[in-house]
Amino acid sequence: VQLQASGGGLVQPGGSLRLSCAASGSIFSISAMGWYRQAPGKRRDLVARITGGHIIMYADSVKGRFTISRDNVKKMMYLQMNSLKPEDTAVYYCNTVPTALFTWGQGTQVTVSS
């Protein structure tokens, strides 16, 4: 399985971005997936997760601002990020949860700055 995250960019505080994760492989539809992020000098943390049956959980830091979704037919996962804050600045990755089973891709950089 290969995972490719995209959609990052530079946005002002309060702005929005939508990230996409494209997956190959037939097991995507039954795999619990998540969005992770890693800020410079910090560990990689899970920010949102969604099961194959669309059960969703968020980290407290993004609850109410981020929305995770998936399309099992298209083998895609999304992260709608609203009300972005400078502390959301990080490289965002997608992978399985609770354990990242697949090789980490390059991720997509999200920078929130005025």
Backbone as CSV, one residue per row, in Angstrom:
resi,resn,N_x,N_y,N_z,CA_x,CA_y,CA_z,C_x,C_y,C_z
1,VAL,0.840,-1.187,0.000,0.000,0.000,0.000,0.879,1.242,0.000
2,GLN,0.513,2.167,-0.837,1.199,3.452,-0.864,0.209,4.543,-0.488
3,LEU,0.697,5.507,0.272,-0.129,6.609,0.732,0.502,7.922,0.305
4,GLN,-0.300,8.819,-0.230,0.210,10.114,-0.680,-0.698,11.205,-0.157
5,ALA,-0.131,12.054,0.696,-0.874,13.194,1.234,-0.607,14.421,0.384
6,SER,-1.632,15.258,0.223,-1.490,16.481,-0.559,-2.478,17.521,-0.051
7,GLY,-2.318,18.756,-0.546,-3.265,19.808,-0.216,-2.775,20.836,0.769
8,GLY,-1.564,20.686,1.259,-1.028,21.651,2.203,-0.686,22.967,1.543
9,GLY,-0.259,23.907,2.363,0.128,25.207,1.836,0.290,26.217,2.944
10,LEU,0.420,27.475,2.542,0.557,28.596,3.473,-0.807,29.269,3.611
11,VAL,-1.252,29.446,4.836,-2.558,30.057,5.076,-2.457,30.965,6.295
12,GLN,-3.250,32.018,6.295,-3.272,32.932,7.432,-4.063,32.332,8.595
13,PRO,-3.761,32.752,9.808,-4.567,32.302,10.953,-6.049,32.555,10.709
14,GLY,-6.853,31.555,11.057,-8.287,31.631,10.812,-8.704,31.066,9.472
15,GLY,-7.746,30.761,8.621,-8.046,30.237,7.302,-8.348,28.746,7.309
16,SER,-8.537,28.220,6.097,-8.909,26.813,5.935,-8.059,26.147,4.860
17,LEU,-7.904,24.851,5.019,-7.258,24.010,4.016,-7.949,22.652,4.024
18,ARG,-7.899,21.982,2.895,-8.420,20.610,2.821,-7.304,19.701,2.342
19,LEU,-6.923,18.757,3.167,-5.901,17.788,2.816,-6.538,16.540,2.242
20,SER,-5.812,15.893,1.334,-6.275,14.640,0.743,-5.205,13.570,0.921
21,CYS,-5.653,12.346,1.066,-4.748,11.198,1.160,-5.224,10.170,0.143
22,ALA,-4.366,9.866,-0.810,-4.679,8.868,-1.830,-3.987,7.561,-1.457
23,ALA,-4.740,6.474,-1.484,-4.200,5.170,-1.099,-4.339,4.172,-2.236
24,SER,-3.356,3.328,-2.354,-3.450,2.203,-3.273,-3.651,0.945,-2.439
25,GLY,-4.113,-0.115,-3.035,-4.273,-1.359,-2.290,-5.708,-1.625,-1.901
26,SER,-6.063,-2.896,-1.870,-7.455,-3.287,-1.665,-7.891,-3.240,-0.213
27,ILE,-6.963,-3.105,0.722,-7.343,-3.176,2.126,-7.765,-1.825,2.689
28,PHE,-7.701,-0.787,1.863,-8.009,0.554,2.370,-9.372,0.596,3.017
29,SER,-10.366,-0.016,2.387,-11.740,0.139,2.848,-11.975,-0.487,4.222
30,ILE,-11.134,-1.410,4.647,-11.332,-2.048,5.943,-10.333,-1.570,6.983
31,SER,-9.476,-0.673,6.605,-8.437,-0.199,7.511,-8.870,1.069,8.229
32,ALA,-8.618,1.112,9.533,-8.767,2.371,10.259,-7.604,3.265,9.853
33,MET,-7.909,4.489,9.481,-6.913,5.415,8.971,-6.861,6.664,9.830
34,GLY,-5.753,7.348,9.752,-5.628,8.565,10.543,-4.742,9.601,9.881
35,TRP,-4.925,10.827,10.324,-4.042,11.935,9.962,-3.119,12.201,11.149
36,TYR,-1.839,12.250,10.854,-0.826,12.556,11.835,-0.173,13.886,11.448
37,ARG,0.492,14.508,12.404,1.273,15.702,12.077,2.522,15.754,12.931
38,GLN,3.538,16.376,12.353,4.811,16.525,13.055,5.335,17.932,12.842
39,ALA,5.425,18.672,13.930,5.994,20.007,13.902,7.499,19.900,14.088
40,PRO,8.244,20.908,13.660,9.708,20.864,13.796,10.128,20.627,15.239
41,GLY,10.999,19.654,15.429,11.515,19.373,16.751,10.580,18.625,17.669
42,LYS,9.427,18.210,17.156,8.442,17.510,17.979,8.167,16.124,17.413
43,ARG,7.538,15.285,18.207,7.199,13.952,17.749,5.988,14.004,16.823
44,ARG,5.781,12.944,16.087,4.626,12.824,15.220,3.421,12.392,16.048
45,ASP,2.346,13.145,15.963,1.149,12.875,16.756,-0.058,12.612,15.860
46,LEU,-0.953,11.800,16.346,-2.212,11.534,15.652,-3.205,12.652,15.971
47,VAL,-3.822,13.227,14.956,-4.777,14.306,15.197,-6.217,13.894,14.906
48,ALA,-6.414,12.909,14.037,-7.775,12.474,13.734,-7.723,11.057,13.179
49,ARG,-8.761,10.287,13.451,-8.808,8.924,12.967,-10.225,8.572,12.550
50,ILE,-10.330,7.652,11.576,-11.627,7.215,11.074,-11.523,5.741,10.715
51,THR,-12.493,4.957,11.180,-12.497,3.534,10.854,-13.154,3.313,9.491
52,GLY,-13.084,2.076,9.023,-13.744,1.743,7.772,-15.243,1.972,7.846
53,GLY,-15.788,1.879,9.053,-17.200,2.120,9.268,-17.516,3.542,9.680
54,HIS,-16.546,4.441,9.493,-16.734,5.885,9.713,-16.935,6.262,11.177
55,ILE,-16.354,5.510,12.092,-16.296,5.937,13.484,-15.100,6.867,13.604
56,ILE,-15.323,8.032,14.201,-14.331,9.118,14.145,-13.905,9.553,15.546
57,MET,-12.627,9.891,15.671,-12.115,10.482,16.905,-11.126,11.581,16.541
58,TYR,-11.060,12.604,17.395,-10.146,13.730,17.186,-9.308,13.979,18.425
59,ALA,-8.113,14.490,18.205,-7.329,15.008,19.318,-8.014,16.256,19.846
60,ASP,-7.871,16.506,21.138,-8.518,17.668,21.738,-8.098,18.968,21.072
61,SER,-6.868,19.018,20.607,-6.327,20.253,20.036,-7.006,20.661,18.731
62,VAL,-7.673,19.725,18.059,-8.293,20.046,16.768,-9.804,19.850,16.780
63,LYS,-10.332,19.360,17.891,-11.762,19.074,17.979,-12.571,20.346,17.730
64,GLY,-13.575,20.230,16.872,-14.414,21.379,16.540,-13.895,22.209,15.387
65,ARG,-12.655,21.981,14.986,-12.061,22.745,13.876,-11.744,21.875,12.671
66,PHE,-11.369,20.623,12.907,-10.988,19.711,11.831,-12.092,18.671,11.633
67,THR,-12.257,18.242,10.379,-13.216,17.196,10.058,-12.544,16.165,9.167
68,ILE,-12.545,14.927,9.604,-11.962,13.839,8.827,-13.079,13.096,8.107
69,SER,-12.785,12.648,6.906,-13.762,11.869,6.146,-13.008,10.929,5.210
70,ARG,-13.733,9.995,4.641,-13.111,9.054,3.718,-14.117,8.614,2.671
71,ASP,-13.572,8.200,1.524,-14.367,7.644,0.433,-13.734,6.304,0.089
72,ASN,-14.339,5.221,0.553,-13.734,3.904,0.365,-13.727,3.472,-1.099
73,VAL,-14.665,3.950,-1.877,-14.701,3.586,-3.300,-13.524,4.228,-4.022
74,LYS,-13.285,5.490,-3.739,-12.169,6.201,-4.375,-10.839,5.953,-3.676
75,LYS,-10.870,5.278,-2.514,-9.662,5.036,-1.723,-9.001,6.357,-1.361
76,MET,-9.817,7.280,-0.860,-9.338,8.593,-0.480,-9.748,8.897,0.950
77,MET,-8.924,9.693,1.618,-9.254,10.213,2.935,-8.986,11.705,2.912
78,TYR,-9.767,12.460,3.688,-9.668,13.901,3.658,-9.580,14.464,5.074
79,LEU,-9.014,15.652,5.169,-9.014,16.390,6.424,-9.340,17.838,6.111
80,GLN,-10.546,18.251,6.463,-10.940,19.646,6.327,-10.508,20.374,7.582
81,MET,-9.673,21.371,7.399,-9.119,22.110,8.532,-9.610,23.551,8.478
82,ASN,-10.368,23.946,9.469,-10.895,25.300,9.563,-10.322,25.996,10.793
83,SER,-10.466,27.303,10.830,-9.997,28.106,11.968,-8.564,27.744,12.333
84,LEU,-7.722,27.699,11.335,-6.346,27.266,11.552,-5.588,28.240,12.441
85,LYS,-4.692,27.669,13.246,-3.888,28.430,14.189,-2.408,28.228,13.866
86,PRO,-1.561,29.154,14.286,-0.121,28.958,14.038,0.397,27.626,14.599
87,GLU,-0.171,27.175,15.684,0.288,25.911,16.277,-0.133,24.682,15.470
88,ASP,-0.934,24.877,14.432,-1.264,23.773,13.519,-0.175,23.568,12.470
89,THR,0.802,24.464,12.428,1.896,24.358,11.474,2.655,23.062,11.699
90,ALA,2.762,22.255,10.645,3.399,20.942,10.737,3.386,20.290,9.363
91,VAL,4.105,19.186,9.262,3.949,18.305,8.110,2.880,17.278,8.479
92,TYR,1.896,17.144,7.614,0.782,16.247,7.853,0.950,14.972,7.020
93,TYR,0.677,13.838,7.661,0.826,12.533,7.041,-0.458,11.724,7.241
94,CYS,-0.644,10.738,6.380,-1.729,9.788,6.582,-1.134,8.384,6.704
95,ASN,-1.796,7.558,7.486,-1.356,6.187,7.680,-2.436,5.448,8.455
96,THR,-2.236,4.167,8.678,-3.204,3.394,9.446,-3.079,3.726,10.937
97,VAL,-4.145,3.400,11.663,-4.144,3.539,13.113,-4.637,2.235,13.713
98,PRO,-4.339,1.896,14.964,-3.516,2.689,15.871,-2.022,2.597,15.603
99,THR,-1.644,1.648,14.778,-0.232,1.518,14.415,-0.066,1.888,12.955
100,ALA,0.933,2.691,12.678,1.236,3.055,11.294,1.917,1.873,10.625
101,LEU,1.158,1.185,9.775,1.653,-0.056,9.188,2.435,0.149,7.900
102,PHE,2.211,1.265,7.261,2.795,1.455,5.942,3.902,2.487,5.973
103,THR,4.723,2.461,4.947,5.833,3.401,4.865,5.305,4.826,4.855
104,TRP,5.931,5.677,5.657,5.522,7.071,5.670,5.863,7.733,4.350
105,GLY,4.915,8.450,3.795,5.186,9.236,2.601,5.883,10.528,2.984
106,GLN,5.979,11.438,2.036,6.644,12.721,2.294,5.781,13.661,3.114
107,GLY,4.486,13.386,3.162,3.598,14.279,3.880,3.347,15.559,3.094
108,THR,2.539,16.421,3.678,2.247,17.706,3.055,2.387,18.797,4.099
109,GLN,3.113,19.840,3.753,3.425,20.910,4.698,2.241,21.864,4.837
110,VAL,1.861,22.124,6.068,0.858,23.138,6.377,1.541,24.212,7.223
111,THR,1.492,25.442,6.745,2.082,26.565,7.465,1.011,27.611,7.708
112,VAL,0.792,27.924,8.970,-0.204,28.925,9.343,0.541,30.136,9.886
113,SER,0.508,31.203,9.129,1.281,32.378,9.501,0.697,33.611,8.826
114,SER,0.807,34.737,9.528,0.363,35.988,8.938,1.523,36.695,8.256
